[in-house]
Amino acid sequence: MEWMMFIDGKWTKGEREKTFDTINPTDGSILASIYESSVNDAKEAIKAAKYSFYKDRSWRDMDSQTRGDILLKIADILASRKDEFARLEVLDNGKPLREAECDIDDAVHNFRYYASLIKTPKGGVYEVNEGFGKMHSYTIHEPTGVCALITPWNYPLLMGVWKLAPALAAGNSVIYKPSPYCVLSSIKLFEIFEEVGIPKGACNLLIGGADVGNALSESMDVDMITFTGSTKAGQAVMRNSASNVKKIGLELGGKSPNVIFADADLEGAVEWAMIGIFLNQGQICSAGSRILVEESFHDKFLKRLIERANNITIGNPLKNPDMGPIVNEIQMKRVLDYIEIGKAEGAKLVLGGYRYTEGECAKGYFIKPTIFDACTSDMRIVKEEIFGPVVTIQTFKTEAEAIEMANDTPYGLAGAVFTSDGARALRVIKEIRAGITWINCYNPCFNEAPWGGYKMSGIGRELGVSGLEEYQEIKQININLNPGIVGWYEN
Ligand code: NAD
């Protein structure tokens, strides 16, 4: 098949008809050849979305029950094609099959969740008496307009759906630009959008990198931009968005603390710590990449963590090992570079630290789970997001010290605490400056719960009710209950 972009209701090769290859990270082979969008293609997509929202209006003006029904149809079709989507995600991204299957299930539920939310109109009515006499004041939620959605490669389909489902549910016209590294499942999703009859121009798909992203964030005709990716690129998006003071949502990087007290359940803490850092090969924004463990528990905890992490199976992700390859060669090299930096900084490498090439992994981009002990807060491997299966271990003596170390980062995406003392768990979690937190677990994520970061991890929230409101403007409408003279002026 030909992998193309989708603009104004049509599949197109773009103005340049230029392709690039996407690579299967399991063996380095070429997976597909994909047509790449240019800046002019981005302009065409913006024009189409603008026409769709402001002139055609058929998606925006569709009653919310019908729009919700269309989202439900998308969910049903996606569910019926789960195996195909999961397999494609594995080939393109390298995540183990069972993780890809969970992603497709989550995407299906996300469409269903926002279909049901949009079918339940929101708004409040207030009776007010403010000097001018009695009035009714009420609010309505309106779509924001032309929305540009930019996503990374770590959850190729799911990160897109987190934006597409609420943005479309709200009645916006969208331009979606996934990461060019993993675009195949997004193209397939747009086939479903076409099949269910979303009106032309209301959903557009661009395939490209920063130049296309810049065209979207700089445009005077885009009303909102929502971006998931690195903090550095997010800052560029934010700067460009000043052009027309776009509404903006940013889901950025993290360096999240996983705080483990000596009274924690050892086996539970070890297993969740592994889920925290080795799921999706550690390529998770919320990864528990900094383990802070109470000094008296350190030896016991670390011994067990090394034993279990050493047994993690690595291999062809279609065969469901615990870990597959890193997404691509560039990212693998980036992670391996950080491992060298850690060694040079004096951190103690206690597991892994190398490219894994055994058996069928010879040509792929695999990395052995890596643990650095004896880390200190000034090390780059402790401060910077690595985005791979690399975890640092630090120790603390007191609760106050643990909190200080946990918050010693410019990021504020996630964090967890492990303890059997309920009051302490609540005390510590309240002090952690992060938007997503867990007690005695790490990484579970729900469509109903708002997701987003403090500090340099972002602005706004996805998922939950707030995830829909991100794509809406709230208008107040005030009605005078006593038309006629107010008597404000004496003459
Ligand atoms: P990235 O910032 O390199 O790219 C993300 C997306 O932005 C891609 O589509 C890319 O093409 C585009 N892009 C790059 N430069 C741009 C620019 N100047 N203007 C507009 N668009 C631009 O990130 P990545 O390597 O694809 O993904 C990894 C990063 O994503 C990590 O930092 C991770 O923490 C973050 N992430 C955050 C969340 C969250 O919910 N907070 C979720 C997933 C990933």
Boltz pocket constraint, residues with backbone or C-beta under 6 A from the ligand:
constraints:
  - pocket:
      binder: B
      contacts: [[A, 150], [A, 151], [A, 152], [A, 153], [A, 154], [A, 159], [A, 177], [A, 178], [A, 179], [A, 180], [A, 208], [A, 209], [A, 210], [A, 212], [A, 213], [A, 214], [A, 217], [A, 228], [A, 229], [A, 230], [A, 231], [A, 233], [A, 234], [A, 236], [A, 237], [A, 250], [A, 251], [A, 252], [A, 253], [A, 254], [A, 284], [A, 285], [A, 286], [A, 385], [A, 387], [A, 413], [A, 452], [A, 453], [A, 457], [A, 458]]
      max_distance: 6.0
